[in-house]
Amino acid sequence: MVDRLYLRHSTDKQTNARQLHALADILKSGAPTYEDPATSSRVYAVARAGFRRLLDEAAVGDTIRIADAARLFRSTKDVIQIREALQRRGLHLRIATGAWSGFDLAADGAPRRRSVP
C-alpha cells in the first residue's frame, strides 16, 4: 500500500507551498506526487489529467493524501464522483487539514473520522 500525494492550485499566480508544508512528512518519505497546476475548480477532479494519472497508477489499498478538501473538490457532484471512483478502485483518501481532516471519503457507509490522520 502506497501513499500518493495530490496537489492542485487554481491559477498560475498560486503555488503549492502551503500544500507541500501540510504534507511534508509524507513527501519526505518519497511518496509519488501528482499535480494539476493552474487548474480551475470548475473542472471536476475525475477530468483533471494529474488526478486521472494518479487513479490509473494507484493500486488497491493505496491512500491518496491531499492538504485540504478544496484542492480536490468543491461541489457535491465532485465529492460523489470522487467517492465512487475511489470505492471502485479500492483506494482511500486522507485530508490533512480543515473540516474534512481525518475522514476517509472512500470508506463504506458514511465517511468516518479517524483519530490519527
Secondary structure as UniProt FT lines:
FT   STRAND          3..8
FT   TURN            12..13
FT   HELIX           17..22
FT   HELIX           24..28
FT   TURN            29..30
FT   STRAND          33..36
FT   TURN            37..38
FT   TURN            41..42
FT   HELIX           45..47
FT   HELIX           49..57
FT   TURN            60..61
FT   STRAND          63..66
FT   HELIX           69..71
FT   HELIX           76..89
FT   STRAND          92..95
FT   TURN            99..102
FT   STRAND          103..104
FT   TURN            105..106
//
